[in-house]
């Protein structure tokens, strides 16, 4: 009987994949809007602002990443941010003056920067494509992998787009 043997060319290529999803933070990201603590939603009146912040139960931010925003065009003095951070510090795992999406991206980039990528050294690596990932992650991945890998590609193992080869 004539038997055909199928060879998995993708597996035989020796290409290994890096999936950026593996580095996505699992920390919940929430936003804290300063507007809710301003006089008429627009003005920082020191006494009223401090009282409003003191009344907040900051434990709701426990082990969460917090994006601090102001959804109005108010001018917020730097001490107000410091006061908020003083209250958040015992609870929040991370806080930044940015929206939730930007905070998530920052945490994601940090995880990638501090990842142990040594197992990609001298390998043919494809960074898996996803329309759900911010292009900044691909930029960062290319910069981190360039000094390590033999070749860098984008897409899928079976049909990658070659970025560079050494």
Backbone bond lengths (Angstrom), bond angles and torsions (degrees), N, CA, C in turn:
res aa  C-N    CA-C-N  psi(-1)  N-CA   C-N-CA  omega(-1)  CA-C   N-CA-C  phi
1 X - - - 1.444 - - 1.531 109.16 -
2 X 1.302 116.80 132.86 1.455 123.20 -177.75 1.533 108.90 -85.50
3 X 1.314 116.51 107.52 1.455 121.30 -178.46 1.523 109.96 -102.91
4 X 1.346 116.10 131.84 1.461 120.38 177.26 1.520 108.78 -92.89
5 X 1.298 115.52 135.95 1.459 120.97 178.03 1.527 107.81 -104.49
6 X 1.319 113.97 125.55 1.453 119.68 178.77 1.518 109.11 -94.58
7 X 1.312 115.27 130.27 1.457 120.93 179.11 1.523 107.65 -107.40
8 X 1.319 115.28 126.63 1.458 121.05 176.80 1.526 107.35 -79.21
9 X 1.340 115.67 98.28 1.460 120.60 -175.77 1.534 112.05 -66.24
10 X 1.331 116.20 -32.73 1.465 119.22 178.50 1.520 110.08 -63.85
11 X 1.321 116.84 -43.76 1.465 121.20 179.06 1.523 110.84 -67.94
12 X 1.315 116.88 -38.45 1.464 121.64 -178.48 1.533 112.33 -71.82
13 X 1.323 117.51 -17.87 1.464 121.15 -176.93 1.525 113.35 -68.76
14 X 1.333 116.76 -22.08 1.459 120.35 -178.32 1.516 113.62 79.52
15 X 1.309 116.46 8.94 1.466 120.65 179.57 1.530 108.81 -79.98
16 X 1.327 115.78 135.02 1.461 119.50 174.83 1.520 108.58 -114.26
17 X 1.316 115.54 149.84 1.463 121.09 -174.76 1.521 111.97 -102.32
18 X 1.302 114.28 143.45 1.454 122.06 169.87 1.524 105.63 -114.37
19 X 1.314 116.09 119.53 1.465 121.22 179.61 1.524 108.10 -104.84
20 X 1.314 116.45 114.64 1.460 120.82 -178.20 1.528 112.00 -61.52
21 X 1.322 117.48 -23.88 1.468 121.19 177.66 1.518 111.71 -60.60
22 X 1.325 116.57 -27.50 1.463 120.48 179.86 1.528 112.35 -66.14
23 X 1.313 116.87 -17.64 1.456 121.49 -177.34 1.531 112.37 -105.26
24 X 1.319 116.43 3.27 1.467 120.03 -179.78 1.526 109.77 -67.47
25 X 1.321 116.95 130.90 1.465 119.93 179.93 1.523 111.58 -64.28
26 X 1.314 115.28 147.15 1.461 120.46 177.74 1.527 111.12 -98.74
27 X 1.316 116.21 -6.44 1.462 121.86 179.08 1.532 109.90 -63.65
28 X 1.311 115.91 135.24 1.472 119.87 176.23 1.523 108.89 -71.66
29 X 1.326 116.08 134.16 1.461 121.80 179.84 1.533 108.25 -110.57
30 X 1.330 115.72 127.97 1.461 121.70 179.32 1.527 109.01 -130.24
31 X 1.321 115.63 164.99 1.469 120.19 178.17 1.523 110.57 -113.82
32 X 1.315 115.25 144.86 1.457 122.59 173.64 1.519 105.95 -117.49
33 X 1.326 116.48 116.77 1.468 121.33 -177.73 1.524 109.71 -95.42
34 X 1.321 116.17 116.71 1.467 122.38 -179.16 1.534 111.14 -64.88
35 X 1.311 116.67 -26.86 1.473 121.20 -177.54 1.528 111.77 -50.06
36 X 1.314 115.84 -36.20 1.460 120.52 -177.48 1.527 112.95 -65.95
37 X 1.314 118.20 -11.19 1.464 121.98 -177.55 1.531 112.54 -113.91
38 X 1.323 116.14 9.33 1.462 121.08 -178.61 1.523 110.72 -99.28
39 X 1.311 115.67 149.59 1.457 121.73 174.57 1.525 108.02 -66.46
40 X 1.322 116.54 122.60 1.468 123.95 -177.04 1.537 111.57 57.46
41 X 1.318 116.05 21.71 1.459 120.54 179.14 1.518 114.10 70.94
42 X 1.334 117.34 9.51 1.463 120.17 -172.89 1.521 115.08 -135.40
43 X 1.328 118.44 -21.93 1.464 120.15 -168.69 1.530 110.13 -126.25
44 X 1.324 114.86 135.23 1.458 120.13 174.28 1.526 107.16 -89.07
45 X 1.325 115.01 107.85 1.462 120.98 171.61 1.519 104.72 -103.99
46 X 1.311 116.40 116.47 1.467 121.07 -167.82 1.528 113.76 -49.29
47 X 1.296 117.86 -54.79 1.468 120.76 -175.64 1.526 110.95 -60.32
48 X 1.326 116.71 -49.93 1.470 120.93 -178.31 1.530 111.52 -65.29
49 X 1.326 116.06 -37.86 1.463 120.22 179.53 1.526 110.29 -64.28
50 X 1.321 116.53 -47.27 1.462 120.34 179.75 1.531 111.26 -61.74
51 X 1.335 116.71 -41.17 1.469 120.07 178.25 1.528 111.25 -64.09
52 X 1.316 116.24 -41.82 1.463 121.02 -179.89 1.529 111.36 -64.19
53 X 1.319 116.35 -43.41 1.471 121.21 179.13 1.528 110.29 -66.78
54 X 1.339 117.03 -39.51 1.468 121.17 179.72 1.532 111.43 -63.15
55 X 1.322 117.42 -27.32 1.467 121.45 -177.83 1.533 113.21 -81.66
56 X 1.323 117.41 -10.50 1.470 121.41 -177.48 1.526 110.31 -76.95
57 X 1.318 115.90 137.17 1.470 121.33 173.30 1.527 107.25 -87.70
58 X 1.313 116.59 93.86 1.460 121.63 -176.08 1.531 112.70 -73.27
59 X 1.320 117.44 -8.28 1.466 119.62 177.76 1.529 111.45 -65.32
60 X 1.335 118.47 -16.87 1.474 120.46 176.64 1.531 111.32 -67.38
61 X 1.317 116.79 -14.29 1.467 121.70 178.60 1.526 112.11 -96.37
62 X 1.322 116.83 9.93 1.458 121.59 -176.94 1.525 111.75 -56.21
63 X 1.344 115.69 124.51 1.467 124.47 178.59 1.531 113.47 58.27
64 X 1.320 116.51 28.65 1.464 121.50 177.09 1.528 108.91 -115.39
65 X 1.316 115.12 155.93 1.457 121.28 171.68 1.519 106.63 -91.73
66 X 1.313 116.27 133.17 1.464 120.53 -173.16 1.524 110.66 -117.93
67 X 1.328 114.57 125.96 1.450 121.28 172.00 1.517 107.83 -96.85
68 X 1.302 116.98 117.96 1.463 121.11 -178.93 1.522 107.96 -93.63
69 X 1.328 115.14 122.17 1.463 121.17 -177.39 1.520 110.11 -130.03
70 X 1.311 116.03 167.37 1.466 122.66 168.23 1.525 105.66 -134.43
71 X 1.312 115.83 110.46 1.461 120.36 -174.27 1.529 113.22 -80.51
72 X 1.323 117.13 3.62 1.466 120.30 172.93 1.522 108.63 -114.68
73 X 1.304 115.84 173.70 1.465 121.38 -178.24 1.524 112.02 -88.56
74 X 1.308 117.16 35.05 1.461 121.09 -177.66 1.523 110.81 -75.75
75 X 1.307 114.69 152.93 1.466 121.00 173.53 1.523 106.21 -95.43
76 X 1.321 115.15 118.36 1.459 120.71 -176.34 1.531 108.52 -107.42
77 X 1.324 117.23 123.45 1.463 118.60 178.50 1.538 110.61 -72.28
78 X 1.311 117.54 149.18 1.470 120.74 -178.08 1.526 114.46 -55.05
79 X 1.332 118.41 -34.19 1.464 119.90 -179.08 1.531 111.36 -61.95
80 X 1.327 117.36 -28.20 1.470 120.15 179.70 1.533 110.49 -66.18
81 X 1.321 116.12 -40.06 1.469 119.84 176.65 1.525 110.52 -65.61
82 X 1.320 115.64 -38.76 1.461 119.67 179.17 1.528 110.89 -63.91
83 X 1.320 116.45 -40.42 1.461 121.29 178.54 1.532 110.65 -62.82
84 X 1.307 116.09 -43.79 1.469 120.35 178.54 1.527 110.25 -62.90
85 X 1.322 117.15 -44.02 1.465 120.07 -179.24 1.519 111.23 -64.99
86 X 1.320 116.76 -35.82 1.470 119.99 178.11 1.522 109.97 -60.03
87 X 1.318 117.00 -38.17 1.478 121.44 179.97 1.530 111.46 -77.39
88 X 1.326 116.98 -34.04 1.472 121.61 -178.51 1.529 113.34 -76.48
89 X 1.330 116.81 -32.84 1.459 122.35 -170.61 1.532 115.34 -49.25
90 X 1.322 119.59 -41.74 1.471 117.68 -179.37 1.538 113.71 -68.86
91 X 1.311 117.59 -14.20 1.466 120.69 -172.46 1.524 114.48 -115.85
92 X 1.316 116.51 -52.76 1.467 120.92 -172.72 1.522 111.01 -69.05
93 X 1.332 115.75 140.53 1.462 119.67 176.40 1.528 110.80 -78.73
94 X 1.337 115.88 -21.09 1.459 121.41 -178.46 1.522 107.11 -164.57
95 X 1.309 116.84 145.23 1.462 120.84 175.40 1.520 108.61 -145.76
96 X 1.333 114.85 144.58 1.456 119.78 178.26 1.518 108.47 -152.17
97 X 1.298 115.43 155.94 1.454 122.21 178.62 1.525 107.57 -84.54
98 X 1.318 115.27 79.83 1.458 121.75 -176.84 1.517 109.32 -166.42
99 X 1.330 116.96 166.73 1.459 119.52 177.20 1.526 110.09 -75.29
100 X 1.312 116.21 167.32 1.454 121.73 -176.24 1.517 113.62 -58.45
101 X 1.321 116.85 -39.92 1.467 121.39 -179.43 1.535 110.95 -63.00
102 X 1.323 116.54 -43.20 1.464 121.04 179.72 1.531 111.00 -68.92
103 X 1.332 117.31 -35.94 1.463 121.20 177.47 1.525 109.61 -64.37
104 X 1.332 116.92 -44.17 1.464 120.82 178.03 1.533 110.55 -60.20
105 X 1.320 117.12 -45.44 1.462 121.18 179.20 1.530 110.85 -61.01
106 X 1.329 116.98 -42.57 1.458 120.69 179.26 1.529 110.89 -62.07
107 X 1.314 117.23 -44.54 1.466 120.59 178.89 1.523 111.09 -64.50
108 X 1.325 116.38 -38.67 1.465 122.06 179.35 1.534 110.22 -63.28
109 X 1.335 115.49 -44.74 1.462 120.06 178.94 1.532 110.74 -64.24
110 X 1.314 117.24 -39.09 1.468 120.48 178.31 1.524 110.72 -62.56
111 X 1.327 116.76 -42.22 1.471 120.10 179.37 1.527 110.47 -62.41
112 X 1.321 116.06 -38.78 1.463 120.43 179.25 1.535 110.94 -68.99
113 X 1.314 116.51 -42.19 1.470 121.13 179.79 1.530 111.05 -60.84
114 X 1.321 116.63 -40.55 1.467 120.22 -176.30 1.529 113.19 -92.43
115 X 1.317 117.60 4.27 1.464 121.13 178.89 1.525 110.53 -71.14
116 X 1.311 115.12 148.82 1.459 120.73 176.07 1.528 107.81 -85.40
117 X 1.308 116.36 102.36 1.463 122.31 -177.05 1.526 112.41 -101.69
118 X 1.316 117.15 12.37 1.467 120.56 -176.79 1.528 113.38 -60.11
119 X 1.337 117.48 -28.71 1.472 118.65 -178.71 1.529 112.43 -70.81
120 X 1.320 117.08 -6.19 1.469 120.99 175.07 1.537 111.52 -92.74
121 X 1.325 117.36 -3.34 1.468 121.73 -177.30 1.530 110.17 -59.31
122 X 1.342 114.98 130.05 1.472 123.94 179.26 1.531 113.69 58.40
123 X 1.312 116.54 28.17 1.466 121.58 179.19 1.532 110.02 -109.87
124 X 1.322 114.02 162.21 1.469 120.49 170.19 1.520 105.36 -90.87
125 X 1.327 116.33 117.18 1.464 121.10 -171.87 1.519 110.83 -121.71
126 X 1.323 114.73 133.71 1.455 120.80 172.22 1.530 107.84 -113.39
127 X 1.326 115.83 128.25 1.457 121.06 174.45 1.523 105.62 -88.76
128 X 1.326 115.28 117.10 1.465 120.22 -174.82 1.523 111.75 -61.76
129 X 1.316 114.70 137.90 1.455 121.78 -179.53 1.524 110.43 -79.50
130 X 1.312 116.10 142.13 1.462 122.37 172.96 1.523 108.47 -156.25
131 X 1.295 115.60 131.51 1.467 119.80 177.87 1.523 111.23 -75.62
132 X 1.332 116.74 -8.87 1.467 121.10 -178.07 1.523 113.20 -89.28
133 X 1.322 117.09 -5.34 1.463 120.56 -178.00 1.523 110.68 -100.53
134 X 1.308 115.11 140.00 1.457 121.61 177.47 1.534 109.17 -65.82
135 X 1.329 117.73 136.98 1.470 120.36 178.68 1.533 113.52 -55.99
136 X 1.328 117.58 -25.55 1.464 120.68 178.32 1.529 111.32 -60.23
137 X 1.324 117.30 -30.23 1.464 120.75 177.99 1.521 111.11 -67.91
138 X 1.334 116.62 -38.54 1.470 120.50 178.16 1.522 110.80 -68.82
139 X 1.310 116.23 -38.89 1.461 121.58 176.47 1.529 109.89 -59.52
140 X 1.317 115.88 -48.67 1.457 121.11 179.82 1.529 111.22 -63.69
141 X 1.328 116.98 -45.33 1.472 121.02 -179.44 1.531 110.63 -59.19
142 X 1.321 116.95 -42.91 1.469 120.22 179.44 1.530 110.79 -62.04
143 X 1.308 116.41 -42.84 1.461 120.45 179.16 1.521 112.74 -64.80
144 X 1.325 116.57 -38.34 1.470 120.60 179.97 1.524 112.55 -73.87
145 X 1.338 116.48 -34.95 1.462 120.44 -175.52 1.528 113.33 -85.56
146 X 1.306 118.76 -28.38 1.475 122.87 -176.05 1.521 113.15 -48.34
147 X 1.326 118.97 -48.86 1.468 117.76 -178.44 1.535 113.97 -72.60
148 X 1.321 117.65 -13.02 1.466 121.06 -174.28 1.524 114.83 -99.09
149 X 1.323 116.45 -43.77 1.461 120.36 -164.62 1.527 113.72 -89.36
150 X 1.331 113.94 158.32 1.463 120.94 175.55 1.525 109.74 -75.98
151 X 1.324 115.74 -42.95 1.465 119.99 174.56 1.519 108.61 -146.92
152 X 1.319 114.64 148.61 1.461 121.64 -178.49 1.515 108.48 -121.87
153 X 1.339 114.77 132.94 1.457 121.17 -179.15 1.515 109.72 -134.04
154 X 1.318 114.91 167.34 1.458 122.67 178.94 1.523 107.83 -129.60
155 X 1.302 117.39 140.90 1.461 120.95 175.47 1.509 111.74 122.29
156 X 1.332 115.47 -124.65 1.464 122.47 178.99 1.521 108.96 -127.73
157 X 1.306 116.54 156.36 1.464 121.58 -176.86 1.526 111.68 -55.38
158 X 1.324 117.58 -40.65 1.447 121.07 -177.00 1.525 115.15 -70.66
159 X 1.301 117.94 -25.87 1.467 121.86 -177.13 1.534 109.90 -149.88
160 X 1.328 116.76 67.84 1.457 118.74 -177.30 1.520 112.81 -84.66
161 X 1.328 114.75 156.94 1.475 121.66 171.51 1.524 105.99 -97.79
162 X 1.329 115.93 120.07 1.455 121.12 -177.34 1.531 109.41 -73.95
163 X 1.315 115.25 127.38 1.460 121.86 177.34 1.527 109.41 -94.52
164 X 1.340 116.46 -47.90 1.458 120.56 173.06 1.516 109.82 -159.99
165 X 1.351 114.92 158.48 1.458 123.10 174.85 1.510 108.75 -132.55
166 X 1.304 115.98 140.89 1.466 120.80 174.96 1.503 109.35 -99.71
